[in-house]
C-alpha cells in the first residue's frame, strides 16, 4: 500500500492526525465518514479536506486518506465501510479470500442483513441470516456459508473444486456445511450434491486435464488414484501405488518437441525401473475416447 502522506491540519481543524493515520493504515488507507466524524471532523471539515486533497472520495461516505491509489485490500475495506457495520464480504469475494478459488474479484460481493443499494463495482446481497467470520482481519462469511453462496453462482464442477480446496486447507466442517442447507436457501441443492460427491483429490490436481481424468475414474467406478504423487524425485500425474500403475497425462505443448519427448521417456524409464507400469493418455483420449481409456485402466489395474 502506498505510504499515507503526512496530514497538515489547519488551525480550525482540531484533529489528531496521527490517530486518523493509524486507523486508516489498519483499514488499508480508507475511512468512513462516521469514523472521520467520531475523530472530530465535522462535515464541513470533511468537505474542506476533500477539496484540499487530504481525503479522496471512493464510495458514498467512504474516503481514502492522503491518496487514492488503493490496493485490492483497500477496495475490499472501502466496500465493507460503504455497506455498513453488519456487512460481510461474501460469495466469490469470500471464496477468494478463503483460498477456495483462484480468481481475484473484479466486482466485490457483500452480504448485509438490511437494505443497501449496490454500486457498479460493489454487489450487495440481502439476507436475514448472515453467518459471520473473519479472514485477514476482514469480515467475511464463514466457509460453510461461502460454499452455500457459491452453490448458486458457479458450475457443479467449480463447486466441487472449491469444496475440495476447503478440505485440503483444513477449513471444511461437514457438519457445519450440512447445517447451512435448507429448503428455500439458494445453493442448497447444488452444495448438497457436491458434498455427496465430495472428491478431496480435486484439490491436488494442477490442471483441467487432471480434473477430467479424476472425473473419468469416478464415473467409471474405478478406485481413485493419488494425484501429483511423489515417486523419488518425480511427481506423477496419477498413481495407483499399490497396483504399481503410473499415469502420465499429456495436456498440450509442454509435451511437444524433441526435448520434452526425451524428458518424458526418461521419466518412463525411471518409473519402470521402480517397478511401475506406465500409461500415457492425451486430452483427446481422456475426454473423447473414454471407453478405451477406462478399458485400458481396468486391464492395468486387474479389475
C-alpha positions in Angstrom: 0.0 0.0 0.0 1.4 3.5 -0.8 2.6 5.3 2.2 0.0 7.7 3.6 1.3 11.2 3.2 1.6 13.4 6.2 -1.5 15.3 7.0 -1.1 19.0 7.8 -4.0 20.4 9.8 -5.4 23.9 9.6 -5.7 25.6 12.9 -9.5 25.4 12.8 -9.4 21.5 12.4 -8.6 20.3 15.9 -7.9 16.7 15.0 -5.2 14.3 16.0 -3.8 13.4 12.6 -1.8 10.5 13.9 -4.9 8.8 15.2 -6.6 9.1 11.8 -3.5 7.8 10.0 -3.2 4.8 12.4 -6.9 4.0 11.8 -6.6 4.3 8.1 -3.5 2.1 8.0 -5.5 -0.6 9.8 -8.1 -0.4 7.0 -5.7 -0.2 4.1 -6.0 3.5 3.7 -9.7 4.1 3.9 -12.1 5.6 6.4 -15.9 6.1 6.6 -17.4 9.5 7.2 -18.7 8.1 10.6 -15.2 7.3 11.6 -14.0 10.7 10.5 -16.7 12.4 12.5 -16.0 10.3 15.5 -12.4 11.5 15.3 -13.7 15.1 15.4 -14.0 16.1 11.8 -17.2 17.9 11.0 -19.0 17.6 7.7 -17.6 21.0 6.7 -14.1 19.8 7.7 -14.5 16.6 5.6 -15.5 18.8 2.6 -12.5 21.1 3.1 -10.2 18.1 3.4 -11.6 16.6 0.2 -11.1 19.9 -1.7 -7.6 20.1 -0.3 -6.7 16.6 -1.5 -6.3 15.2 2.0 -9.3 13.0 1.5 -10.4 11.3 -1.7 -14.0 10.1 -2.1 -14.1 6.4 -3.0 -17.8 5.5 -2.4 -20.6 7.4 -0.8 -19.4 8.2 2.7 -16.1 6.4 2.2 -12.8 8.2 1.7 -9.2 7.4 1.2 -6.8 9.3 3.4 -3.9 11.1 1.7 -4.0 9.3 -1.7 -6.5 7.4 -3.9 -4.1 4.6 -5.1 -5.8 1.7 -3.3 -4.6 -1.9 -3.2 -7.2 -4.6 -3.7 -7.4 -4.9 0.0 -8.1 -1.2 0.2 -11.0 -1.7 -2.2 -12.3 -4.5 -0.1 -12.2 -2.3 3.0 -13.9 0.5 1.1 -16.7 -1.8 0.1 -17.2 -3.0 3.7 -17.3 0.5 5.1 -19.8 1.5 2.4 -22.1 -1.5 3.1 -22.2 -0.8 6.9 -21.1 -2.3 10.2 -23.1 -5.5 9.8 -21.8 -6.2 6.2 -19.5 -9.2 5.4 -17.6 -10.0 2.2 -19.4 -12.9 0.6 -19.9 -15.1 -2.5 -16.9 -15.2 -4.9 -15.1 -12.5 -3.0 -15.2 -14.5 0.2 -14.3 -17.7 -1.7 -11.2 -15.9 -3.0 -10.2 -14.7 0.5 -10.6 -18.2 1.9 -8.5 -19.6 -0.9 -11.3 -21.7 -2.4 -11.0 -20.1 -5.9 -8.0 -18.6 -7.6 -9.6 -15.7 -9.5 -9.3 -12.3 -7.8 -12.6 -10.4 -7.5 -13.3 -7.8 -10.2 -16.6 -6.9 -8.6 -16.8 -7.1 -4.8 -19.7 -9.0 -3.3 -21.0 -8.4 0.2 -24.0 -9.6 2.2 -25.9 -7.4 4.6 -28.9 -8.2 6.8 -30.6 -4.9 5.9 -31.0 -2.9 2.7 -28.2 -1.2 0.9 -28.0 -0.3 -2.8 -25.4 -1.9 -5.0 -22.8 0.1 -6.8 -21.2 -0.6 -10.3 -18.2 -2.1 -8.5 -19.9 -3.4 -5.4 -22.7 -6.0 -5.4 -24.8 -6.1 -2.3 -26.8 -9.2 -1.4 -29.5 -9.1 1.2 -30.1 -11.9 3.7 -31.9 -12.0 7.0 -29.3 -14.6 8.2 -25.6 -13.8 7.9 -23.0 -16.3 9.1 -20.1 -14.1 10.0 -16.4 -15.0 10.2 -13.1 -13.2 9.8 -10.3 -13.6 7.3 -7.2 -11.5 7.2 -8.9 -9.1 9.7 -11.8 -8.6 7.2 -15.4 -9.5 8.0 -16.3 -12.4 5.7 -18.9 -15.1 5.5 -18.0 -18.4 7.1 -16.6 -21.1 4.9 -19.8 -23.1 5.1 -21.9 -20.1 4.1 -19.4 -19.1 1.4 -19.8 -22.6 -0.1 -23.6 -22.3 0.0 -23.5 -18.9 -1.8 -21.1 -20.4 -4.4 -23.7 -23.1 -5.0 -25.9 -20.5 -6.6 -23.2 -18.9 -8.7 -20.8 -21.4 -10.1 -20.9 -24.7 -12.1 -21.2 -28.0 -10.2 -17.6 -28.8 -11.3 -16.3 -25.5 -9.8 -18.3 -26.0 -6.6 -16.8 -29.5 -6.1 -13.3 -28.0 -6.6 -14.0 -25.3 -4.0 -15.2 -27.9 -1.6 -12.0 -29.9 -2.2 -9.9 -26.8 -1.6 -11.7 -26.2 1.7 -11.0 -29.7 2.7 -7.3 -29.5 1.6 -6.8 -26.3 3.6 -8.4 -27.8 6.7 -11.3 -25.4 6.6 -14.1 -27.9 5.9 -16.5 -28.8 8.7 -19.0 -31.1 7.0 -21.5 -30.8 9.9 -21.4 -27.0 9.6 -21.9 -27.2 5.8 -24.9 -29.6 6.3 -26.4 -27.2 8.9 -26.4 -24.4 6.3 -28.5 -26.4 3.9 -32.2 -25.8 3.9 -35.3 -25.7 1.7 -35.5 -22.3 0.0 -31.9 -21.4 0.6 -30.3 -20.7 -2.8 -27.4 -23.1 -3.5 -28.6 -25.8 -1.1 -29.3 -28.4 -3.7 -26.1 -27.8 -5.6 -24.0 -27.8 -2.4 -25.7 -30.9 -1.0 -24.9 -32.8 -4.3 -21.3 -31.6 -4.2 -21.0 -32.8 -0.6 -22.5 -36.2 -1.6 -19.9 -36.5 -4.4 -17.0 -34.9 -2.5 -13.7 -35.8 -4.0 -10.7 -34.4 -1.9 -8.3 -35.4 -4.7 -9.5 -32.5 -6.8 -7.6 -30.1 -4.7 -4.4 -31.9 -5.5 -4.9 -31.6 -9.3 -2.9 -28.9 -11.1 -4.7 -28.9 -14.5 -8.1 -29.2 -16.1 -6.9 -32.4 -17.7 -6.1 -34.0 -14.3 -9.6 -33.0 -13.1 -11.2 -34.6 -16.1 -9.1 -37.7 -15.5 -10.3 -38.0 -11.9 -13.9 -37.5 -13.0 -13.5 -40.2 -15.6 -12.2 -42.6 -13.0 -15.1 -41.7 -10.7 -17.8 -42.1 -13.4 -16.3 -45.5 -14.3 -16.3 -46.7 -10.7 -12.5 -47.1 -10.7 -10.6 -46.6 -7.5 -9.3 -43.0 -7.4 -5.6 -42.6 -7.7 -3.2 -40.4 -5.9 -2.8 -37.1 -7.8 0.6 -35.5 -8.4 2.1 -38.2 -6.1 5.8 -38.2 -5.4 7.9 -41.2 -6.6 11.5 -40.5 -5.7 12.3 -37.0 -7.1 9.5 -37.2 -9.6 5.9 -36.1 -9.3 3.5 -38.4 -11.2 0.1 -37.1 -12.5 -1.9 -40.1 -11.3 -0.6 -43.1 -9.3 -2.1 -46.4 -8.1 0.8 -47.1 -5.8 -0.4 -50.5 -4.6 -1.2 -51.7 -8.1 2.1 -50.4 -9.4 0.4 -48.3 -12.1 1.5 -44.7 -13.0 -0.3 -42.5 -15.5 1.2 -39.5 -17.3 -1.3 -37.1 -18.9 -0.2 -35.1 -22.0 -2.1 -31.9 -21.9 -0.6 -29.9 -24.7 2.6 -28.0 -25.8 4.5 -29.0 -22.6 4.9 -32.5 -24.0 5.8 -31.5 -27.6 9.2 -31.1 -29.1 12.3 -33.3 -29.0 13.5 -32.1 -25.6 10.1 -32.7 -24.0 9.8 -36.2 -25.6 13.2 -37.1 -24.3 12.2 -35.9 -20.8 9.0 -38.0 -20.9 10.9 -41.1 -22.0 13.5 -40.6 -19.2 10.7 -40.4 -16.7 9.0 -43.5 -18.0 12.3 -45.4 -17.8 12.8 -44.2 -14.2 9.3 -45.3 -13.2 9.7 -48.7 -14.8 13.0 -49.2 -13.0 11.0 -48.8 -9.8 8.5 -51.5 -10.8 5.7 -49.3 -12.2 3.7 -49.9 -15.3 3.4 -46.6 -17.1 0.4 -45.5 -19.2 0.2 -42.2 -21.1 -3.1 -40.5 -22.2 -3.8 -37.4 -24.1 -6.5 -34.8 -23.7 -8.5 -36.2 -26.6 -8.3 -39.7 -25.2 -9.4 -38.7 -21.7 -12.3 -36.5 -23.0 -13.4 -38.3 -26.2 -12.1 -41.9 -26.1 -13.3 -42.5 -22.6 -14.3 -46.1 -23.2 -10.9 -47.1 -24.5 -9.1 -45.3 -21.6 -11.4 -47.0 -19.0 -10.9 -50.4 -20.5 -7.1 -49.9 -20.6 -7.1 -48.9 -16.9 -9.2 -51.8 -15.9 -6.7 -54.1 -17.6 -3.7 -52.4 -16.0 -5.4 -52.5 -12.6 -6.6 -56.1 -12.9 -10.2 -55.1 -12.3 
